[in-house]
Amino acid sequence: MLRSLVAPSIIPEGEEVTFRRNLTQEALEEALANSENLLWLDVVDPTDEEISWLEECFKLHPMIVSDLRREDRRPSLLVYSEYLFLSLFQPQIRLNGVQGQEIHCVVGQQYLLTVRSASSTAVDSAYDRAATSPEYWKRGVTYLLYLTVQFVVDSYYPLLDRVSNQLSKLEEKALTNGDRVTQKSVFMIKQQLINLRQMVAPQREVLSNAIGEERLAKTSEDRDLFRHLYERLLRVYDVIDSQRDLASNVLDLVESQHSVQMANAVSRLTIFSMIFLPLTFLVGLFGLNFVTTSPEYAIPISGESLFSLIIILTAISAALMAWFFRRKGWL
């Protein structure tokens, strides 16, 4: 799907900007050939025929065309004689994992070309903002690119807020009962943070290179715009690192809770063993056969009395042991 906005490149003071929207391919070729126009062409889920048309219309390098046809590239900035090519990533959570939605930007002297999937909502937000704010077009194509990159960077913040809330809940849960479900959830969040870090780190380098590119940062004002984006992406990177540290702390807390639970279980088993130790001794002692060769050794009490005595001794012994361990706080 092709969406387009075309506006005059020179707008007199006091006059409103009039847009031409969603032109046909033939009208777009005419608008691109006219140096008095500014063009934003947004290509959503491009087909092979549309990519071939873009290659011919914008005279794209074969390497760029290859990048447009495949996925899973790293964020990058490529400089050509007539245009610049930027590849950015917008994060999204799918099936409890983080995936990057690629956004390709081709920046020319009088046009901005964005190629992306329909799920890349950052471009939708930037495009709608530019379509309703004519004053942005007075600042040229560079500001339209800045607007796009700004919404891409802003898309990381809701995701990080969600991860932060999940870690806080898991930390509270780990303090009460650090079970294996909690541990599995923390590992999943930690993997998400690693994927986010792998997306943010190269984009940070892309923005750093954009600050020094003369065609993007023609004036000090333009450099300040991209420097602002670079600093915001640095803050995103710092937040990701702090969240990774928090996830590691939660894992350590879960492991500590497991160790405490195991130690308590072993202590209880040891105490029960000690309680039954004298009982086993008494029962084993009176179960012996006191018989000698001549004469036989006879216990001077009846069997019923001896049985009652053994029962009383074992009960008293168990009670004393239980009272002693409870007093020490071990039971």
HELIX and SHEET records of a PDB file:
HELIX    1   1 GLN A   25  ALA A   33  1                                   9    
HELIX    2   2 ASP A   48  PHE A   58  1                                  11    
HELIX    3   3 PRO A   62  ARG A   69  1                                   8    
HELIX    4   4 THR A  121  THR A  132  1                                  12    
HELIX    5   5 PRO A  134  ARG A  139  5                                   6    
HELIX    6   6 VAL A  141  ASP A  154  1                                  14    
HELIX    7   7 TYR A  156  ASN A  177  1                                  22    
HELIX    8   8 ARG A  180  ILE A  211  1                                  32    
HELIX    9   9 SER A  220  PHE A  286  1                                  67    
HELIX   10  10 GLY A  303  ARG A  327  1                                  25    
SHEET    1   A 7 ARG A  20  ARG A  21  0                                        
SHEET    2   A 7 LEU A   2  PRO A   8 -1                                        
SHEET    3   A 7 ASN A  37  VAL A  44 -1                                        
SHEET    4   A 7 TYR A 111  ARG A 116  1                                        
SHEET    5   A 7 GLY A  97  VAL A 107 -1                                        
SHEET    6   A 7 LEU A  84  ARG A  94 -1                                        
SHEET    7   A 7 SER A  76  VAL A  79 -1                                        
END                                                                             
